[in-house]
Amino acid sequence: MDTNDTTDLDYSPMPLITRANAEDQRQFTQEFRVASAAGSPVRFADTATLRWQAGVSLFTQDYAQDAVNTFAPSSCHHSSRSPSISTRRWRRWRIRAWVRSARAR
């Protein structure tokens, strides 16, 4: 999912301080599971049966953000010929996880 937006940070009629924000996020989740049949457990003897279940889960997420704050010339100086000033914040993270599970009764 990609997001691009611009926000007026000073909330005045003129765009004196703005933020351009770009975000990118990707996520994937998958689960694989196998189990014994519910109505027919594995029989070892008349009184010993086994029901089982095993599985693996995978989760992955990537996120990146690029945010640029811009201060218009009139918000920094009294001269309209002054250049605008920008600050940038960039961050990225990745999360990877997998879980394996097993159960018997």
C-alpha positions as CSV (number, residue, x, y, z in Angstrom):
1,M,0.0,0.0,0.0
2,D,1.4,3.4,-1.0
3,T,0.3,6.7,0.6
4,N,1.3,10.2,-0.5
5,D,-0.2,13.2,1.2
6,T,0.5,16.8,2.1
7,T,-0.5,18.4,5.4
8,D,-0.7,22.1,6.3
9,L,1.0,22.0,9.7
10,D,0.2,25.6,10.8
11,Y,-3.5,25.4,9.9
12,S,-3.6,28.9,8.7
13,P,-5.1,30.2,5.4
14,M,-1.6,30.3,3.9
15,P,0.6,27.2,3.5
16,L,3.4,28.5,5.7
17,I,4.5,25.2,7.1
18,T,3.7,22.0,5.2
19,R,4.7,18.3,5.4
20,A,4.9,16.1,2.3
21,N,4.6,12.5,3.5
22,A,5.2,9.4,1.5
23,E,4.7,5.9,3.0
24,D,5.0,2.5,1.6
25,Q,3.9,-0.7,3.4
26,R,3.8,-4.3,2.4
27,Q,2.6,-7.2,4.6
28,F,2.3,-10.9,4.0
29,T,0.9,-13.6,6.4
30,Q,0.6,-17.3,5.7
31,E,-0.2,-20.3,7.8
32,F,0.1,-24.0,6.9
33,R,-1.5,-26.5,9.2
34,V,-2.0,-30.3,9.1
35,A,-3.9,-32.4,11.5
36,S,-5.3,-35.9,12.1
37,A,-8.8,-36.5,11.0
38,A,-11.3,-35.3,13.7
39,G,-13.4,-38.5,13.7
40,S,-10.5,-41.0,13.4
41,P,-7.5,-40.6,15.7
42,V,-4.5,-42.8,15.4
43,R,-5.2,-46.0,17.5
44,F,-2.3,-47.7,19.4
45,A,-4.6,-49.9,21.5
46,D,-8.2,-50.0,22.6
47,T,-7.5,-47.3,25.2
48,A,-4.7,-45.4,23.5
49,T,-5.4,-43.0,20.7
50,L,-3.5,-40.0,19.3
51,R,-4.8,-36.8,17.8
52,W,-2.3,-34.5,16.4
53,Q,-1.8,-31.1,14.8
54,A,1.3,-29.3,13.5
55,G,1.8,-26.1,11.7
56,V,4.0,-23.2,10.6
57,S,3.0,-19.5,10.5
58,L,5.0,-16.8,8.6
59,F,4.6,-13.0,8.9
60,T,6.6,-10.4,7.1
61,Q,6.2,-6.6,7.0
62,D,8.2,-3.8,5.3
63,Y,7.5,-0.2,6.0
64,A,9.2,3.0,4.7
65,Q,8.4,6.6,5.3
66,D,9.8,9.8,3.8
67,A,8.5,13.0,5.4
68,V,9.6,16.5,4.3
69,N,8.7,19.6,6.4
70,T,8.9,22.8,4.4
71,F,8.9,26.3,5.9
72,A,7.8,28.9,3.4
73,P,9.9,32.1,3.1
74,S,7.4,34.3,4.9
75,S,7.4,32.0,7.9
76,C,11.2,32.2,8.3
77,H,12.0,35.7,7.3
78,H,10.2,38.9,6.5
79,S,11.6,39.0,2.9
80,S,9.6,37.1,0.3
81,R,12.9,36.5,-1.6
82,S,14.3,34.2,1.0
83,P,14.4,30.5,0.0
84,S,12.2,28.0,1.8
85,I,13.7,25.7,4.4
86,S,13.1,22.0,4.4
87,T,13.8,19.2,6.9
88,R,13.6,15.6,6.0
89,R,12.9,12.5,8.1
90,W,13.3,9.1,6.5
91,R,12.9,5.7,8.3
92,R,12.5,2.1,7.3
93,W,11.9,-1.1,9.2
94,R,11.4,-4.8,8.4
95,I,9.8,-7.4,10.6
96,R,10.2,-11.1,9.9
97,A,8.7,-13.8,12.1
98,W,7.8,-17.5,11.8
99,V,6.4,-19.8,14.4
100,R,6.2,-23.6,14.3
101,S,3.8,-25.5,16.5
102,A,2.8,-29.0,17.4
103,R,0.2,-30.5,19.7
104,A,-0.8,-34.0,20.5
105,R,-3.4,-35.4,22.9
